Amino acid sequence: MPSIRIMTVDDHPLLREGIAAVIEGQDELELVAEASTGEEAIDHYRRHRPDLTLMDLQMPGIGGIAAIEAIRSEFPDARILVLTTYRGDVQALRAFRAGAQGYLLKSELRKEMLSTIRQIMDGKRRIPEEIAHEMAGHANDDELTPRETEVLTHVAMGEANRNVALALGIAEETVKAHMKSILSKLAANDRTHAVAIALRRGIIEL
């Protein structure tokens, strides 16, 4: 049978080397391309058309979500497995909405990567149980709007309402209204609690 042709996308050379070593030990797998940025991932995909792409989420330039969207818009049948350190349900949901078929934590790489690759090549999806449970628990939650996410990102950097308002070109009262909505949607007690929840769930990144 022909080999499963793999492309890895990660800005950490040591991780790519580790994945390459695992792939080299499998007769049915072949590493055909490596990329360290989202831009490279899109370019290499066009050139090599791998059967499966292992995609990191956080990289310089174009991030993993945007790279998945770009690849899938051009190649709707592209199979993409996200490899990430993020356990947040929102990041996972964004990845699946972008077109990923699987989501694997880097801490599970050694134990689960090969079986997950085979699952996805068989047309199945894969998500860690703990993240699936988290996603189910928030399925009926109201999502933060893009503006609310912007506000909370600035708050997470320690900015007061006045500075957030200046940075976003809105009134300070509008920032307060956004924060009230954010606290309600996240069931947070205060600003610090809201930031902690948003970071844990992958709503914002620092």
C-alpha positions in Angstrom: 0.0 0.0 0.0 1.2 3.6 -0.7 2.6 5.5 2.3 0.7 8.2 4.1 2.4 11.4 3.2 2.9 13.7 6.1 3.7 17.4 6.5 4.6 18.9 9.9 4.1 22.6 10.8 5.7 23.9 14.0 8.1 26.7 14.8 10.1 24.5 17.2 12.8 22.5 15.3 13.2 20.0 18.2 9.5 19.0 18.0 9.7 18.6 14.2 12.8 16.4 14.7 11.0 14.3 17.2 8.0 13.8 14.9 10.3 13.0 12.0 12.0 10.3 14.1 8.7 8.7 14.9 7.6 8.8 11.3 10.8 7.4 10.0 10.2 4.3 12.1 6.9 3.6 10.5 6.8 1.8 7.1 3.4 3.2 6.2 4.3 6.9 6.9 6.5 9.3 4.9 7.5 12.8 5.9 7.3 14.9 2.7 7.5 18.5 4.0 8.3 20.6 7.1 7.2 24.2 7.8 7.9 26.6 10.6 5.3 29.3 9.9 1.7 29.4 8.6 2.9 31.0 5.4 5.3 28.2 4.7 2.6 25.7 5.5 0.3 27.1 2.8 3.1 27.2 0.3 4.4 23.7 1.1 0.9 22.3 1.0 0.4 23.6 -2.5 3.7 22.0 -3.6 3.6 18.7 -1.9 -0.2 18.0 -1.4 0.4 15.8 1.7 -2.2 13.3 2.8 -2.2 14.7 6.3 -0.8 17.9 7.9 0.3 18.1 11.6 -0.4 21.7 12.4 0.7 23.8 15.4 -1.6 26.7 16.4 0.7 29.4 17.7 3.4 30.5 15.3 5.0 33.7 14.1 3.1 35.5 11.3 0.0 33.6 10.2 -1.1 31.3 13.0 -2.4 27.8 12.8 -6.1 28.6 12.6 -5.6 31.0 9.7 -3.3 28.5 7.9 -6.0 25.8 8.3 -8.6 28.1 6.9 -6.4 29.1 3.9 -5.5 25.5 3.1 -9.0 24.2 3.4 -10.5 27.0 1.3 -8.1 26.0 -1.5 -8.1 22.2 -0.9 -11.4 21.3 0.8 -10.3 17.6 1.2 -7.2 18.5 3.1 -6.8 16.5 6.3 -5.3 18.4 9.2 -4.5 17.3 12.7 -3.8 20.0 15.2 -0.9 19.5 17.6 -0.9 22.0 20.4 -0.2 22.7 24.1 -3.6 24.5 24.4 -6.3 22.6 26.4 -8.9 25.3 26.0 -12.2 24.3 24.5 -12.5 27.6 22.5 -9.2 27.0 20.7 -10.3 23.5 19.8 -13.7 24.7 18.6 -12.0 27.3 16.4 -9.7 24.7 14.9 -12.6 22.4 14.0 -14.6 25.3 12.6 -11.5 26.2 10.4 -11.5 22.6 9.1 -9.3 20.5 11.3 -10.3 16.8 11.7 -8.3 16.1 14.8 -6.9 17.9 17.9 -4.0 16.3 19.8 -2.2 17.7 22.8 1.6 17.7 22.5 1.8 16.0 25.9 0.0 13.0 24.2 2.2 12.9 21.2 4.3 9.8 21.9 1.3 7.7 23.0 -1.4 8.9 20.7 0.0 10.4 17.5 0.2 7.2 15.3 -3.2 5.9 16.3 -4.7 9.4 15.7 -3.1 9.7 12.3 -4.7 6.3 11.4 -8.1 7.4 12.8 -8.1 10.5 10.7 -7.0 8.7 7.5 -10.0 6.4 8.1 -12.3 9.4 8.0 -12.8 9.7 11.8 -12.4 12.8 14.0 -10.3 12.8 17.2 -10.4 15.1 20.2 -9.1 14.5 23.7 -11.8 13.5 26.1 -11.1 16.3 28.6 -11.5 18.9 25.9 -14.6 17.3 24.5 -16.1 17.4 28.0 -15.2 21.1 28.3 -16.7 21.9 24.9 -20.0 20.1 25.9 -20.1 22.0 29.1 -20.0 25.3 27.3 -22.1 24.4 24.3 -24.9 26.7 25.3 -22.8 29.6 26.5 -23.0 33.0 24.7 -19.7 33.6 22.9 -17.8 36.8 23.4 -18.1 39.2 20.4 -14.9 40.2 18.6 -15.0 43.6 20.4 -15.4 42.0 23.8 -12.4 39.7 23.0 -10.4 42.8 22.1 -11.4 44.5 25.4 -10.5 41.5 27.5 -7.2 41.1 25.8 -6.3 44.7 26.7 -7.5 44.1 30.3 -5.4 41.0 30.5 -2.3 43.2 29.7 -3.1 45.2 32.9 -4.7 48.2 31.2 -7.3 50.3 33.0 -10.7 51.0 31.3 -9.5 54.5 30.3 -6.5 53.1 28.5 -8.5 50.4 26.9 -10.9 53.0 25.6 -8.1 55.1 24.1 -6.5 52.1 22.5 -9.7 51.0 20.8 -11.1 54.4 20.0 -14.3 54.0 22.1 -15.8 55.6 25.1 -14.8 54.5 28.6 -18.5 53.9 29.4 -18.6 51.5 26.4 -15.6 49.6 27.8 -17.4 49.3 31.1 -20.5 48.0 29.3 -18.4 45.4 27.5 -16.8 44.3 30.7 -20.2 43.8 32.3 -21.3 41.6 29.4 -18.0 39.7 29.6 -18.3 39.0 33.3 -21.9 37.7 32.7 -21.0 35.5 29.7 -18.0 34.0 31.5 -19.7 33.7 34.8 -16.7 35.6 36.3 -16.6 37.3 39.6 -14.3 40.1 38.5 -11.8 41.3 35.8 -9.0 39.0 37.1 -11.3 36.0 37.2 -12.5 36.8 33.7 -9.0 36.9 32.3 -8.1 33.7 34.0 -11.1 31.9 32.5 -10.4 33.4 29.1 -6.8 32.3 29.1 -7.7 28.7 30.3 -10.3 28.3 27.7 -8.2 29.8 24.9 -10.5 32.7 24.3 -7.5 35.1 24.4 -3.8 34.6 24.2 -0.9 36.6 25.7 
